[in-house]
Amino acid sequence: MSLFNPLTLRGVTLPNRIAVSPMCQYSCDNGFANDWHLVHLGSRAVGGAGLVFTEAAAVAPEGRISPEDLGIWDDKHAEALAPIVRFLKTQGSIPGIQLAHAGRKASTHRPWEGNDAVLPEQGGWTDVWAPSPIPFSADYVSPKELDRAGIDRIVKAFTDSAARSAGAGFEVVEIHAAHGYLLHEFLSPLSNKRADEYGGNSENRARMLKRVVSAVRERIPELALFVRLSVTDWVEGGLTVEESVEVARIAKQAGADLIDCSSGGSVPNASIPVGAGYQTPFAERIRREASVPTGAVGLITGPEQADHIIRTGQADIVLLAREMLRDPYWPLHAAEELNVKMSWPVQYLRAASKGSTARHGLTELED
Ligand SMILES: Cc1cc2nc3c(=O)[nH]c(=O)nc-3n(C[C@H](O)[C@H](O)[C@H](O)COP(=O)(O)O)c2cc1C
C-alpha cells in the first residue's frame, strides 16, 4: 500500500490517500460559504488531493467558534456549499465536510483579531454550552451546563446537518470530537464533571459521542463517516491514549469508518512535544488496538514521510493542513518526487514537465 493507492471506505473510493485537513477560514457571513471557499477548496482539488475537507461547519449558530465560522444549521447553507462540492468532484476529489459544535470554546474572535471572547455587542453570544459549567479560561465565556433536552437538541443538530451535507453532495462526513470542542469536552475528564450517565467513567463520557455517531450513521448510511479525536489531552488527569483506544472502538461500533487521530485542545496550558509526525503514533496505535482505519495528521510535510506512514501501515490516510496552505499542488509535486504518474489538470499540462513542450512552433512561454 502506498500514498497514491486508492482507498475504499463504505461506498466511497478516495483516488489517493492524501486529504486536506479541515481548516477554519473564519471568512463567512452568517455561516454561508462564498467565493473564498470555492477558490480555496477548489485550488486544493486542482492540486490533486484525494479528499478535500471543508473547515469545521457549525451544526448550530451558538456552536460556532467565531461569528465568521462556516455553518450547516440551515438548508440554505447546504445550497451555498453545493456548487463548491460540484467543482471538487469535477477535479476528481472526494468532497468531505467536518461537522462541529464548539461547546465552551464558542463565541471567540477569529485568530487574527484576538484570543478571547467576542461580546454580544460585537456580534458574539452568551448562549454557550458545555457538559459542565467550567470555562476554558478566564478569557472565554462561562458556559451553561447542558441538560438532557439540550443534549437531545445537539444530537439532532448533528444528524440534520449530516443529512443536509449528503444533500449538498458531500461523500465524507467527519464528526469533530477533538481540540477541546463540545464532543471532546464530554470525553475529557478535565471538562466533564457530570454526575449523570454522561459523566464519570470513560464509557459514560463517551456516551454523547456514541449517540451522535450512531444517529448520524443512521441518517447517512452510504457516506463514509470519520471521527476526529484528540487522542490525548497531554496533561495529567486528562484523556489518555488508552481511553481513546476504547473510544475508537465505541465509535467504530456505532458506525464510524475511520478515526482521524489528532490531540490536545482541552486546556490552554498543555505542554505538547510538537515535532515532525508527532501524532502519527496515535494513528498507528488506534489502528492496531481498535482495528479501525485511521488518519494521521500533524506536521506531515514531506512526500517520503507521508508515503512511509501509509507503506508501514501506521495509518490509512494522511491529512495535511498548513503544508496544503503553503502549496495547494502538494499532491502533484509529491507524485513527481515519488516517481508516481499522476494526471495534471489538462489546463495545466504544459507545466506538468519542466522540459520543453513546444507547440505550433512556439515555445511554452508564448501563445
Ligand atoms: C488555519 C487552520 C485552521 C484549522 N481549523 C481546523 C478545523 O476547522 N477543524 C479541525 O479539526 N482542525 C483544524 N485545524 C487543525 C488542522 O486540521 C491540523 O489538525 C493541524 O493544523 C495539524 O496539521 P498540520 O501540521 O499539517 O498543520 C486548523 C489548522 C489551521 C492551521
The ligand as an SDF file (V2000), in Angstrom:
LIG
                    3D

 31 33  0  0  0  0  0  0  0  0999 V2000
   -5.7950   27.7400    9.7180 C   0  0  0  0  0  0  0  0  0  0  0  0
   -6.1300   26.4660   10.4250 C   0  0  0  0  0  0  0  0  0  0  0  0
   -7.4480   26.1730   10.7240 C   0  0  0  0  0  0  0  0  0  0  0  0
   -7.7960   24.9620   11.3400 C   0  0  0  0  0  0  0  0  0  0  0  0
   -9.1130   24.6340   11.5040 N   0  0  0  0  0  0  0  0  0  0  0  0
   -9.4490   23.3750   11.9050 C   0  0  0  0  0  0  0  0  0  0  0  0
  -10.7940   22.9180   11.8530 C   0  0  0  0  0  0  0  0  0  0  0  0
  -11.7010   23.6050   11.3830 O   0  0  0  0  0  0  0  0  0  0  0  0
  -11.0590   21.6700   12.3110 N   0  0  0  0  0  0  0  0  0  0  0  0
  -10.0620   20.8370   12.7790 C   0  0  0  0  0  0  0  0  0  0  0  0
  -10.3520   19.7110   13.1920 O   0  0  0  0  0  0  0  0  0  0  0  0
   -8.7830   21.2430   12.8050 N   0  0  0  0  0  0  0  0  0  0  0  0
   -8.4530   22.4650   12.3540 C   0  0  0  0  0  0  0  0  0  0  0  0
   -7.1380   22.8400   12.2870 N   0  0  0  0  0  0  0  0  0  0  0  0
   -6.1060   21.8300   12.6260 C   0  0  0  0  0  0  0  0  0  0  0  0
   -5.6350   21.1000   11.3720 C   0  0  0  0  0  0  0  0  0  0  0  0
   -6.6880   20.4190   10.7200 O   0  0  0  0  0  0  0  0  0  0  0  0
   -4.4950   20.1200   11.6990 C   0  0  0  0  0  0  0  0  0  0  0  0
   -5.0110   19.1360   12.5560 O   0  0  0  0  0  0  0  0  0  0  0  0
   -3.3120   20.8120   12.3670 C   0  0  0  0  0  0  0  0  0  0  0  0
   -3.0330   22.0570   11.7300 O   0  0  0  0  0  0  0  0  0  0  0  0
   -2.0550   19.9450   12.2950 C   0  0  0  0  0  0  0  0  0  0  0  0
   -1.7280   19.6410   10.9590 O   0  0  0  0  0  0  0  0  0  0  0  0
   -0.5400   20.3980   10.1480 P   0  0  0  0  0  0  0  0  0  0  0  0
    0.7150   20.2330   10.9690 O   0  0  0  0  0  0  0  0  0  0  0  0
   -0.4790   19.6810    8.8260 O   0  0  0  0  0  0  0  0  0  0  0  0
   -0.9110   21.8460   10.0110 O   0  0  0  0  0  0  0  0  0  0  0  0
   -6.7740   24.0530   11.7120 C   0  0  0  0  0  0  0  0  0  0  0  0
   -5.4380   24.3830   11.4640 C   0  0  0  0  0  0  0  0  0  0  0  0
   -5.1120   25.5530   10.8070 C   0  0  0  0  0  0  0  0  0  0  0  0
   -3.6670   25.8460   10.5040 C   0  0  0  0  0  0  0  0  0  0  0  0
  1  2  1  0
  2  3  1  0
  2 30  2  0
  3  4  2  0
  4  5  1  0
  4 28  1  0
  5  6  2  0
  6  7  1  0
  6 13  1  0
  7  8  2  0
  7  9  1  0
  9 10  1  0
 10 11  2  0
 10 12  1  0
 12 13  2  0
 13 14  1  0
 14 15  1  0
 14 28  1  0
 15 16  1  0
 16 17  1  0
 16 18  1  0
 18 19  1  0
 18 20  1  0
 20 21  1  0
 20 22  1  0
 22 23  1  0
 23 24  1  0
 24 25  2  0
 24 26  1  0
 24 27  1  0
 28 29  2  0
 29 30  1  0
 30 31  1  0
M  END
$$$$
